[in-house]
């Protein structure tokens, strides 16, 4: 444990106070200069903003969708295995290969998404529904109306959309894994509790979920949120394959910044400083999440 876990952290911490580069015979101590750069330069401010935005979007959305999918599949009398396979496919697939598929799908001119959106502009009821005209809104000023007249976004090439597109792919990949964990959690809920609740007059589905299912899924939720949060902080392959941190650093997440500074630019000291900050974020958020959530967890 000391060699495998503790020593690399100590080495990274020491290097973060130096200007070390691979191939150099020595290094100079720079004190807190690397950390000062992270909190004063706009590039690193964008890195922190993109990372936190990705985590704050992917974690709650993928956990909520995973729980919803698990509850729906668990309630099915037939076809459950089919839906489990479909939803779990993104987890099994190599993300780099799927990233190439997403790159083609999101391509501004030949991509399936923009092509489908453009096709809807010529269909009256689709245009009315998507632009909000059926509700009395001005269709020309709506997002869809502007897309029909001016063209739909460059999903991965527009800084206003790139990060949200990467977040969408992250949710797409994560929620199937969360669904499987919640399905395993649902099997541990004793059926006798539902029978006893029904005898006490608890008959609606929402009441059964809120009074029995949700409290019994507490330990599962703690595990799912913790794992999803750590995996979200570690996002790298999607960014490397699709955006390379751009455009204008809008998807410049921490793991990609570590790779770029330490490997591409050979600034090992700076890469080590970002690594230390990354570890501190993960540790603090994990401890805070466990402290907050476990206070309300019911262990069977």
N, C-alpha and C positions, 0 to 999 in steps of 0.2 A: 504493500500500500504506500509506504514511504517513497519508494523508487518510482512507482507507476503513476501515483496521483499527486503526492505532495511536492516532490522534487520539480516536475515541470512547471508547476505554479510558481514556486520560488524562483526558478530560473527566469520565467517570464517577467516576474516582478522586478528582479534585479536588472534585466536587460531594458526594461521600460524607462530606467533612469540613465540610459547611455545612448550614444549615437552609433552603436555597433552595426556593422554591415558584414554580410558573409564575404569571406575572402580577405578581409582586413586583418592585419597581424594583431592589432589592438583596438582600443576604443577609449573615448573620453566620457567622463561623467558629465551629464547635462542637467542633473537635478530634476526639477519638475517641468522642464521646458516642453517635453512631449505632451504632458497633461495640459499645460497651459494652451498649447496649440489646439487641443481638442475642444476647449471651451471658449476660444476666442476667434477661430477661423470659421468662415461660413460653410466650408466644405464639411467640416465635422458636425456643425450644427444641423446641416441637412442629413448627415448620416444618422444622428440621434433621432431626428424627427421621422425619417423614413422607417427606422427600425421600430420605434414605439408605435407608429401608426399601423405598421404591418401586424404587430403583436396584438394591439387593441382591437383590430378588425377581425383577424383570423381566429383568435382564441374564442371569443364569445359566439361568433356566428357558426363556427364549425362544431362547437360543443352543443349549441342549441339544435342545429340540424341533425347532428348525430343522435341526440336524445329523441328528437321527433321521429326520425327514421326507425330507430330501434323500437319505439312504442308502436308505430304503425305495423312494422313487420311482425312484432310479437303478437299483435292482435289478429293476424291473418290465419285463416284455417288451412289455406293451401297457397302455394306460390312463394312462401317465405324464403326458401333456399335460392330461388331465382333472383329475388331482389337483393339478398345478401351478396350474391356473386356480382351482380351489376354494380352495387355501391362500393364493393371492396376492390374492384378492378383497378381504380386509380392508385390504391395503396401498393398493389402488387407490381404495377407497371414501372419500368425504369423511367424516372422523371425526366432525364435528359432526352430520352426518346419521345416521351409525351410532350416535352417542351417544343420539339421540332414540329409536332402536330399542331400545337397551339400557335406556333409562329405562322404556319400556313393558314390556320383557321382565322387568325386575327389580322391577316395581311390586308392592308387598306384597299387594294384593287381586286385581288383574286380570292380573298378570304371569304369563307362561308358566312360569317356573321354580318359583315357589311353588305354582302350580296343579298342576304335575306332581308336585312333592313331596307335596302334600296328597292327590292321587289315589292315590299309592302306599301311604298309610296304611291304606287299606281292602283292599288286596291282600295276602293272607297271606304269600306267598313274598317279595314285595318288602319288606314290613315286616320280615320275619325277616332278610333279607339286609342291608338298609340299617342296621338297628339292631344287628346283630351277635348276634342271638338264636340264629342257627344255630351260632355258635361258642361258645355257652354264656354270653354276656354278658347282663346285665340290660337288656332292651329299654327299660324305662321311664326308666332313668337315662342312656341314650345320647343323643347329640345329635339323632338322628333321632326317637327316642321322645319327647323333650321337645318337638320341633317339632310332632309330631302332636298332642300334648295341649295345648300352650300356644300354638301358632302358630309359623310359620317367620319368620326374621329380616326386618327392614326393611333390605335389603342396602345401600341407599345412605343410609338414615336412622339407622342404628345405628353409633355410633362404634367398636364392636368389630368391625364387618364392612366399613365403608365403604372404608377404605384397601385392604383385601385385595380388595374387589370392583374397585376402580380398577386395582389391580395385575393382576388377572385380565384386564381389558379391554386393558391395556397389553401383556400377553403375547400375547393373541389377535391384536393388531394387528401385533406385531413379528416373530413367529416365521415368518410367510410371507415377509417380506423377507429374513430370515436364511437361510431355506431356498433361495431363489433364489441367494444369494451362494455357499452351499455347493455347490449344483448346478453353478455355474460353476467352482468349485474342483475338483470331482470330475472334470471333463472334462480337467483338466491333469495328472492322475495317469497316467503312462505304463503302458499295459497290459503291457509287457514285464516290469515289476517283479513283477506277479502271477504271470506264467509262470515267471520265475526262482525266485520263492519257492516255487512248487509243486514245482519240480524239486529244491529243497533240503528238501522234506518239510513245508513250511508248508501245511496243507490246510484247517484250520478257518477259518470266517468271522471269528471273533473274532481269531485270530492274524494273518490278513491285514489286518484293520482296524488292530490295534494296532501291527504292524510296518511297514506300508506306508501305508495310507490316512491315519491320524491324523498321522504326521510330515509327510507331503506336504501336508496341509491346514493346516500351521502358519501360513504367511502369510495364508491366508484367515481363520483363526481370530483372528489379531491384528486384522485389519481389521474383522471382524464384531463382536468384543467392543468395540472402540473406538467404532465407529459406534453400536452399541446403547447403550453407556454414555452417550454424549453426547446421544442422542435421549431417553434416560430422564430425564436431568437437565432436559431441555427440556419435559417434559410440562406441558401447560397446558390444551389444548382440552377434554380429558376432564373435568378438574376444573371448569373454567368452565361446561361444559354440564350436568354431573350433580350436583355437590355444592357448588360455590362455596366450596370450602375446608372445609366442615363435614362432619358435625356436630361441634361442639366442637373445631374446628380439626384434626380427625383426618386430613384430606386437604389440609392447608394447605402445599402444596409451594412451592419457592422461586420458580418462574416466576409462580405465581399471586400470591405475596406481593409480587413486584416490580410486577405489574400493579395490585394493590390499593393499595399504598402510593403509587406514583408517579403513577398515573392517577386512580383513584377518590378517594383522600384528598389528592391533590396534595402529597404529602410527597416531593418529588423527591430531597432529600438522603438520606432513609432508603432510598428505592428504589435510589438509586445505591450505597449501602453494601451492600445485599443483592446487587446486580448484581456488585460487585467480589468478594464472597465466592463467588458462583456461578461466576464466571470462575476464581477460584483453585482451587475444588474440581475443576472440569472439567480444568484444566491439570495439577494435581497427580496426580489419579487416572489421567489418560491417560498421563502420563509414567511413573508407577509401573507401570501395566499393561503398557506397551510394554517397559519395562526387564525386568520379571519374565518376560513371555511370550517375548520375542524371544531370550532366552538359550537357549531350547529349540527355537526355530524352525528348521526345515530348509528352506533355499531351494534349489529345484531349479535 
